[in-house]
Amino acid sequence: MCDTAKIRKYNRKRGIKSNIPVNKRNRKNKKRGRSIKVDQEEYKKKSIVESFFSWI
């Protein structure tokens, strides 16, 4: 399993915008601080592309 916090930090250092939703089942306590915003339309497009490549 990948750690999304590390991926977000890695991407932020390189100027890459992350669009990774938080899996609430993996979080034991509610985290304080800035909330993570996910563009749902972009995330849906990503899912479509990933589904397409899984068919190949």
Backbone as a printed PyTorch tensor [residue, N CA C, xyz], in Angstrom:
tensor([[[  0.8560,  -1.1790,   0.0000],
         [  0.0000,   0.0000,   0.0000],
         [  0.9000,   1.2380,   0.0000]],

        [[  0.5180,   2.2000,  -0.7680],
         [  1.3140,   3.4270,  -0.8430],
         [  0.8040,   4.4490,   0.1760]],

        [[  1.7070,   5.2720,   0.6230],
         [  1.3680,   6.3110,   1.5870],
         [  1.0830,   7.5950,   0.8120]],

        [[ -0.1850,   8.0010,   0.7840],
         [ -0.5520,   9.1720,  -0.0180],
         [  0.0850,  10.4510,   0.5050]],

        [[  0.3580,  10.5260,   1.7960],
         [  0.9990,  11.7300,   2.3480],
         [  2.3920,  11.8980,   1.7460]],

        [[  3.1230,  10.8040,   1.6190],
         [  4.4650,  10.8740,   1.0280],
         [  4.3900,  11.2180,  -0.4570]],

        [[  3.4080,  10.6510,  -1.1360],
         [  3.2450,  10.9390,  -2.5660],
         [  2.8860,  12.4050,  -2.7610]],

        [[  1.9680,  12.9310,  -1.9410],
         [  1.5820,  14.3430,  -2.0410],
         [  2.7780,  15.2590,  -1.8040]],

        [[  3.5850,  14.9270,  -0.8010],
         [  4.7680,  15.7390,  -0.4890],
         [  5.7590,  15.7110,  -1.6530]],

        [[  5.9880,  14.5240,  -2.2030],
         [  6.8890,  14.3550,  -3.3480],
         [  6.4100,  15.1960,  -4.5330]],

        [[  5.1150,  15.1040,  -4.8310],
         [  4.5490,  15.8610,  -5.9510],
         [  4.5970,  17.3620,  -5.7020]],

        [[  4.2750,  17.7810,  -4.4880],
         [  4.2610,  19.2150,  -4.1580],
         [  5.6510,  19.8200,  -4.3520]],

        [[  6.7110,  19.0960,  -3.9790],
         [  8.0820,  19.5970,  -4.1510],
         [  8.4220,  19.8030,  -5.6210]],

        [[  7.7960,  19.0240,  -6.4890],
         [  8.0820,  19.1030,  -7.9130],
         [  7.0650,  19.9300,  -8.6950]],

        [[  6.1200,  20.5460,  -7.9710],
         [  5.1340,  21.4010,  -8.6230],
         [  4.0280,  20.6390,  -9.3220]],

        [[  3.8010,  19.3900,  -8.9140],
         [  2.7670,  18.5490,  -9.5200],
         [  1.5310,  18.5730,  -8.6290]],

        [[  0.3650,  18.7910,  -9.2260],
         [ -0.8790,  18.8140,  -8.4620],
         [ -1.3890,  17.3760,  -8.2880]],

        [[ -1.5560,  16.9460,  -7.0520],
         [ -2.0690,  15.6070,  -6.7680],
         [ -3.5860,  15.6410,  -6.7460]],

        [[ -4.1890,  14.5910,  -7.2720],
         [ -5.6450,  14.4610,  -7.2430],
         [ -5.9700,  13.0730,  -6.6760]],

        [[ -5.5220,  12.8540,  -5.4460],
         [ -5.6640,  11.5580,  -4.7870],
         [ -6.6420,  11.7080,  -3.6250]],

        [[ -7.7850,  11.0330,  -3.6810],
         [ -8.7300,  11.1310,  -2.5610],
         [ -8.2080,  10.3710,  -1.3440]],

        [[ -8.6230,  10.7960,  -0.1770],
         [ -8.2240,  10.1400,   1.0650],
         [ -9.1610,   8.9690,   1.3130]],

        [[ -8.5920,   7.8090,   1.6040],
         [ -9.3870,   6.6380,   1.9410],
         [ -9.6930,   6.7010,   3.4290]],

        [[-10.9230,   7.0400,   3.7650],
         [-11.3000,   7.2410,   5.1670],
         [-11.2220,   5.9650,   5.9840]],

        [[-11.2790,   4.8160,   5.3510],
         [-11.1880,   3.5470,   6.0810],
         [ -9.7850,   3.3150,   6.6420]],

        [[ -8.7740,   3.9340,   6.0270],
         [ -7.3970,   3.7430,   6.4910],
         [ -6.9930,   4.7180,   7.5840]],

        [[ -7.8650,   5.6350,   7.9390],
         [ -7.5400,   6.6590,   8.9290],
         [ -8.2520,   6.3430,  10.2370]],

        [[ -7.4690,   6.1960,  11.3060],
         [ -8.0460,   5.8730,  12.6070],
         [ -8.5980,   7.1160,  13.3010]],

        [[ -7.8610,   8.2120,  13.2400],
         [ -8.2680,   9.4610,  13.8730],
         [ -8.4360,  10.5320,  12.8080]],

        [[ -9.3360,  11.4350,  13.0610],
         [ -9.5260,  12.5380,  12.1280],
         [ -8.3050,  13.4530,  12.1950]],

        [[ -7.7630,  13.7630,  11.0420],
         [ -6.5660,  14.5960,  10.9890],
         [ -6.9430,  16.0690,  10.9700]],

        [[ -6.2150,  16.8590,  11.7160],
         [ -6.4450,  18.3020,  11.7560],
         [ -5.6340,  18.9670,  10.6660]],

        [[ -6.0060,  20.1870,  10.3540],
         [ -5.2350,  20.9540,   9.3830],
         [ -6.0050,  21.1540,   8.0930]],

        [[ -5.2620,  21.4860,   7.0750],
         [ -5.8500,  21.8010,   5.7740],
         [ -6.4900,  20.5510,   5.1630]],

        [[ -7.7130,  20.6900,   4.6850],
         [ -8.3820,  19.5500,   4.0640],
         [ -7.8490,  19.3480,   2.6490]],

        [[ -7.9310,  18.1320,   2.1830],
         [ -7.4360,  17.7720,   0.8650],
         [ -8.5960,  17.8790,  -0.1210]],

        [[ -8.3990,  18.6630,  -1.1660],
         [ -9.4390,  18.8520,  -2.1690],
         [ -9.1510,  17.9660,  -3.3730]],

        [[-10.1870,  17.2840,  -3.8310],
         [-10.0680,  16.3990,  -4.9860],
         [-11.0530,  16.8690,  -6.0470]],

        [[-10.5680,  17.0470,  -7.2590],
         [-11.4250,  17.4170,  -8.3790],
         [-12.1090,  16.1430,  -8.8670]],

        [[-13.3880,  15.9840,  -8.5430],
         [-14.1160,  14.7500,  -8.8460],
         [-14.2090,  14.4820, -10.3490]],

        [[-14.3680,  15.5200, -11.1640],
         [-14.4500,  15.3270, -12.6170],
         [-13.1370,  14.7670, -13.1630]],

        [[-12.0240,  15.3250, -12.7250],
         [-10.7160,  14.8260, -13.1610],
         [-10.4880,  13.4060, -12.6610]],

        [[-10.9380,  13.1250, -11.4500],
         [-10.7700,  11.7900, -10.8880],
         [-11.5830,  10.7600, -11.6850]],

        [[-12.7830,  11.1290, -12.1320],
         [-13.5980,  10.2310, -12.9520],
         [-12.9040,   9.9400, -14.2760]],

        [[-12.3030,  10.9850, -14.8800],
         [-11.5830,  10.7880, -16.1420],
         [-10.4250,   9.8240, -15.9490]],

        [[ -9.7260,   9.9610, -14.8330],
         [ -8.6070,   9.0780, -14.5310],
         [ -9.0930,   7.6320, -14.4170]],

        [[-10.2290,   7.4340, -13.7790],
         [-10.7860,   6.0910, -13.6210],
         [-11.1500,   5.4860, -14.9680]],

        [[-11.6870,   6.3020, -15.8670],
         [-12.0470,   5.8190, -17.1980],
         [-10.8010,   5.3760, -17.9580]],

        [[ -9.7630,   6.1860, -17.8960],
         [ -8.5120,   5.8570, -18.5970],
         [ -7.8990,   4.5870, -18.0070]],

        [[ -7.8760,   4.4690, -16.6880],
         [ -7.3220,   3.2670, -16.0590],
         [ -8.1240,   2.0290, -16.4230]],

        [[ -9.4410,   2.1550, -16.4920],
         [-10.2890,   1.0230, -16.8900],
         [ -9.9950,   0.6110, -18.3260]],

        [[ -9.8180,   1.5980, -19.1930],
         [ -9.4960,   1.3120, -20.5890],
         [ -8.1970,   0.5190, -20.6950]],

        [[ -7.1540,   0.9680, -19.9900],
         [ -5.8720,   0.2810, -20.0720],
         [ -5.9170,  -1.1020, -19.4330]],

        [[ -6.7940,  -1.3120, -18.4820],
         [ -6.8950,  -2.6510, -17.8890],
         [ -7.5330,  -3.6340, -18.8670]],

        [[ -8.3050,  -3.1320, -19.8240],
         [ -8.9140,  -3.9880, -20.8350],
         [ -7.8880,  -4.4560, -21.8650]],

        [[ -6.8520,  -3.6570, -22.0650],
         [ -5.8480,  -3.9760, -23.1030],
         [ -5.0130,  -5.1610, -22.6910]]])
